Amino acid sequence: LFFIALIAINGFKGVRPSHQVIGIWESEEKNLQIEMFEDNGQFAGRMIYFKCSSEEIMQTSTDVENPDPNLNSRKLLGLKLVTKLEYKGMNVWDNGEIYDPNSGRIFGARIKLTGPNTAIVRGYWKYKWIGRSMVFNRKM
């Protein structure tokens, strides 16, 4: 009975620190939602919503800015935008990549949780200080 109680108590401690990034995140501007998930021991995120003039346009938009013509017809909705993130400890995921469908370019990526429901996502070019940060809030 003691062993079962010990397992039950430890089971309620919550999510492993590396998995705290998993969930649905919405940009501070509320124009983008990303679903973060584990992907072969690393972490990735797919676009599940982006603001546009209609639901139909959002559902049918494709990756027309991609420099690879073979990828121009893939749908933006569901597209993996964040890949290869590794948990580094202290609420930081680093060494990943962010794909920008507006330019067709890939940038370095870093995510830092500043609280349980707030993340700063940094996309950068070569050096972390040459880039842009966005704030995301957890939806789920």
Secondary structure, DSSP 8 states (H G I E B T S, - for coil): -HHHHHHHHHHTT-S-GGGTT-EEEEETTSSEEEEEEEETTEEEEEEEEE--S-HHHHHH-B-TT-SSGGGTTSBSTT-EEEEEEEEEETTEEEEEEEEETTTTEEEEEEEEEEETTEEEEEEESSSTTSEEEEEEEE--
